[in-house]
Amino acid sequence: MTQQPGEPPSGQPDQSGGPFQSPQAGASDQRQEDAGINFQSPQESAGEQAAFTVGQDALAGIPTELRDARQALEDAIRSQGRPAGGQSVEALTSGVGNVQGVAIGLGEPGGPGVPGEPTLNVYVAEKQTSEQVRAVVVDGLGVQAAGDLPLTVRKSGIIDAQSHRFRIRPSPCGVSIAHFRVTAGTQGVLAVGRSAPRNSRLLLVSNNHVIANSNNAAYGDCICQPGPYDGGSCPNDQIAILERFVPIQFGGATNYVDCATGWCWPDRVRREFIYLSGGNANYYRCASSPLMPQLGWYVLKSGRTTQLTGGRIVSLGWSGWINYGGGSNAWFAGQFVVQGTSGDFSAGGDSGSCVVTWDSTRYPTGLLFAGGGGYTICNPMPWVVSALDINLYT
């Protein structure tokens, strides 16, 4: 019987070499082969930004009353704002400020609603009962529509953009990389541009805040492996130059992705994902076709800090504030949330990791960029490839 994308796995991620074998000839046709592509090495030329349209509604099929309440609460949270500059912990963790984000999730045994059926998920900085949170939502934020709906409270803490180990060539996906002025993040997945001249460039995908220094970077800037926090430096450890990024809009405008591309020297990177087992390096590949995330799917990622981990998608349509440090906050909408199946799914430095379905094909479904309180926030991968105007090269 063929396993469907994101089906519950039989166990934890296999770190003993089980399903994660080194690539072999005749791999699934979902994985792109070289096909004689002659990649160009990075050159000095003008970079450009690409506009994109958000599409593919991940909440299609969710009951209207839940969708409407989620939207009303999103609007209310956003209207509270996150002014630039430092804010007290009290302001961010009490009253309406305690509410960090909203999404749609599945009811759990012992919780509100019917197990396995959609509920309104409210993410809070400090733990409160569902009654207390409902009172804040209905009375403090004025979302009357949430008064009678099943409501699940998830304590995430203040959600931070995760931006904080060995050198390896060619550099595989899942290892430490960063812009030369950033600490460390993760090499997510490889790609190529969709049109000339970018279709002859081998690109790596990660977060803006990892390889474009949260907008404070320029085309051609050095990207090193490992990241500076892990001992990497430029030009000695350079594997790519910054090629394109989608700007993060701080202060209130809506963001959908935190992503960027680096133009790689082809002999300095590889498209396999690495994970360690018994002191040995093992590798796996993923499919080239990104899928929109679905509630309840089990997923995997290989990242700089926590390496190979598994989790479950517990919320879709997450909207809320992301703290980028230094008093900079950005509003994100349409994200999805993963909770680890055994321990945390991610930690600081895992930003930029490619999240794939936990099955034999491993479809890319997200780009990890933030987290807190045991919850990981991800951009839907179809939005990432659209925003960067790329096709995955896996």
SVG drawing of the C-alpha trace seen along z (x, -y; Angstrom):
<svg xmlns="http://www.w3.org/2000/svg" viewBox="-22 -52 62 54">
<polyline fill="none" stroke="black" stroke-width="0.4" points="0.0,0.0 1.4,-3.4 1.8,-5.9 0.0,-9.2 1.7,-12.5 2.0,-13.3 0.5,-10.0 1.2,-9.0 4.6,-7.2 5.2,-4.0 7.9,-5.5 10.3,-8.4 12.6,-9.7 15.0,-6.8 18.5,-8.0 20.0,-4.5 20.0,-4.5 16.5,-3.0 14.5,-4.9 17.1,-7.6 19.5,-5.9 22.1,-7.6 20.7,-8.5 20.8,-5.7 20.4,-5.6 16.8,-5.3 15.4,-7.5 11.8,-8.6 11.0,-10.9 9.8,-13.4 13.5,-14.2 15.1,-16.2 18.2,-14.8 21.1,-16.9 19.8,-16.7 23.0,-18.3 22.5,-21.7 25.6,-23.8 25.3,-26.0 27.1,-29.4 29.2,-30.5 28.2,-33.8 29.1,-36.9 28.7,-40.6 25.4,-41.7 22.3,-43.4 19.9,-41.6 16.2,-42.0 13.1,-41.6 10.0,-39.5 6.4,-40.3 4.1,-37.4 0.5,-36.7 -0.6,-34.7 -2.8,-31.8 -3.9,-28.4 -6.1,-28.8 -5.0,-26.2 -8.2,-26.8 -10.6,-25.7 -13.1,-23.3 -12.9,-24.7 -16.4,-25.7 -17.3,-29.2 -17.9,-30.3 -14.4,-29.2 -12.8,-30.9 -14.7,-34.1 -13.8,-34.1 -10.1,-33.4 -10.1,-36.4 -11.8,-38.7 -9.3,-37.7 -6.4,-38.2 -7.7,-41.7 -8.0,-42.4 -4.5,-41.2 -3.0,-43.1 -4.7,-46.3 -2.9,-46.2 0.4,-46.7 3.9,-46.2 5.6,-49.6 9.3,-49.8 11.6,-49.9 11.7,-47.9 8.5,-46.9 8.2,-45.6 7.6,-41.9 4.4,-42.8 3.0,-44.6 3.7,-41.5 2.5,-38.9 -0.6,-40.3 -4.1,-41.3 -4.7,-41.5 -0.9,-41.6 -0.7,-38.0 -2.3,-36.9 0.5,-36.3 -1.3,-34.7 -4.3,-32.8 -4.8,-29.8 -7.1,-26.8 -6.1,-23.5 -7.6,-20.0 -9.4,-19.2 -7.4,-16.9 -8.6,-14.3 -9.6,-16.0 -9.7,-19.4 -12.6,-21.5 -14.6,-20.4 -14.6,-17.0 -11.1,-15.3 -9.9,-15.5 -12.3,-18.3 -11.2,-21.9 -11.0,-24.4 -9.9,-28.0 -6.3,-28.0 -5.1,-30.9 -1.4,-31.2 -0.4,-33.0 2.8,-34.1 1.8,-33.1 -0.4,-30.1 -4.0,-30.9 -7.2,-28.8 -9.4,-28.6 -12.0,-30.6 -9.5,-33.3 -8.3,-33.5 -11.9,-33.5 -12.7,-36.4 -9.7,-38.3 -10.7,-37.4 -14.3,-38.3 -14.2,-41.2 -10.7,-42.6 -10.4,-42.2 -14.1,-42.4 -14.3,-39.2 -17.9,-38.2 -17.8,-35.4 -15.4,-33.4 -17.8,-33.3 -19.3,-29.9 -16.7,-28.2 -14.4,-25.4 -11.2,-27.2 -7.8,-25.6 -5.1,-27.5 -1.5,-26.9 1.3,-28.5 4.1,-29.5 5.8,-32.3 6.8,-35.4 7.5,-34.0 11.0,-34.9 12.6,-34.6 15.2,-31.8 18.5,-33.1 21.2,-31.6 28.3,-23.2 30.9,-21.8 32.4,-22.7 31.6,-20.3 32.1,-20.4 30.1,-20.2 27.7,-21.7 24.4,-19.7 21.0,-21.0 20.4,-21.0 23.8,-22.5 24.9,-25.8 25.1,-28.8 24.6,-32.5 25.2,-36.0 28.7,-37.1 27.0,-39.6 24.5,-37.0 25.1,-34.3 23.9,-31.0 20.9,-29.5 20.3,-26.6 20.8,-25.8 17.2,-24.8 17.0,-23.4 18.4,-24.0 16.6,-25.6 17.0,-27.2 15.4,-30.3 12.4,-30.0 13.7,-32.2 16.9,-33.5 19.5,-34.3 18.5,-32.7 17.7,-29.3 21.4,-28.7 22.1,-29.6 22.2,-27.0 20.5,-28.6 20.2,-27.8 17.0,-28.7 16.9,-30.0 15.4,-32.8 15.9,-36.5 16.9,-36.9 19.6,-34.2 21.2,-35.1 20.0,-38.7 20.5,-40.0 16.8,-41.0 16.9,-43.3 20.3,-44.8 22.2,-43.2 23.0,-43.7 23.2,-41.6 26.6,-39.9 27.1,-39.7 29.0,-36.7 27.2,-33.6 29.4,-31.3 29.3,-27.7 29.3,-27.3 27.8,-30.5 30.0,-33.0 28.6,-31.8 30.0,-28.3 33.4,-29.6 32.7,-30.4 34.2,-33.5 34.4,-35.2 35.9,-34.6 37.5,-31.4 34.2,-29.6 32.1,-31.2 29.7,-29.0 27.4,-31.5 26.5,-35.2 23.2,-36.8 21.1,-36.7 17.5,-37.7 15.3,-38.3 11.7,-39.1 11.9,-42.2 10.5,-41.7 8.0,-44.5 8.2,-45.7 5.7,-47.6 2.3,-46.3 2.2,-45.5 1.4,-41.9 4.2,-39.4 3.7,-35.9 7.3,-34.7 10.7,-35.2 12.9,-33.9 15.9,-34.5 18.2,-32.8 22.0,-32.6 23.7,-32.0 26.0,-29.0 29.3,-27.8 28.0,-24.4 31.0,-22.5 30.5,-23.9 26.9,-22.6 24.9,-19.4 21.1,-18.9 21.0,-16.0 19.9,-16.6 22.3,-15.5 21.7,-13.8 24.1,-12.2 23.8,-8.7 26.5,-6.9 29.0,-9.6 28.5,-9.1 26.9,-11.4 23.8,-10.0 21.8,-11.6 18.3,-11.7 16.6,-13.5 13.2,-15.1 10.7,-15.6 10.8,-18.6 7.0,-19.4 6.0,-21.5 2.7,-20.8 0.5,-23.1 0.5,-21.9 -2.6,-20.1 -3.8,-19.7 -2.5,-16.6 0.3,-15.8 3.5,-14.4 6.6,-16.2 10.4,-16.1 13.3,-18.6 17.0,-18.6 18.4,-21.7 21.6,-23.2 20.8,-22.9 18.4,-20.0 19.3,-18.0 16.7,-15.4 13.4,-15.9 9.8,-14.9 6.6,-16.8 2.9,-17.2 1.2,-20.1 -1.2,-21.3 -2.4,-24.6 -3.0,-26.3 -3.7,-29.9 -1.5,-31.2 -1.4,-35.0 0.6,-36.9 3.6,-39.0 7.1,-37.7 9.9,-39.3 13.1,-39.9 15.0,-41.4 16.1,-44.9 12.5,-46.2 11.7,-45.0 8.4,-43.1 6.7,-41.9 3.2,-40.7 2.8,-37.4 -0.3,-35.8 -1.2,-32.4 1.6,-30.4 1.4,-26.9 2.6,-25.5 4.4,-22.3 4.8,-20.6 7.5,-18.0 6.4,-14.4 9.3,-13.8 10.8,-17.0 11.1,-20.2 10.8,-20.2 13.3,-23.1 15.5,-25.5 17.5,-28.7 19.7,-28.2 17.3,-25.9 15.8,-28.8 15.8,-28.2 15.2,-24.4 13.1,-22.8 10.1,-21.0 9.0,-17.8 6.3,-15.3 7.1,-12.3 6.7,-9.6 8.8,-7.9 8.5,-10.7 9.1,-13.6 7.3,-16.5 8.6,-19.9 5.8,-21.7 7.4,-24.5 10.3,-26.8 11.0,-27.0 11.6,-30.6 10.4,-31.1 9.2,-29.5 8.6,-29.6 7.3,-27.5 7.7,-24.2 5.9,-25.5 7.6,-26.1 6.2,-28.5 6.7,-27.9 6.0,-29.5 4.1,-27.3 6.6,-26.2 4.4,-26.9 4.4,-30.6 8.2,-30.5 8.8,-29.2 6.3,-31.7 7.8,-34.7 11.4,-33.8 10.3,-32.8 12.2,-29.5 11.7,-25.7 13.2,-23.4 16.2,-21.4 16.1,-18.2"/>
</svg>
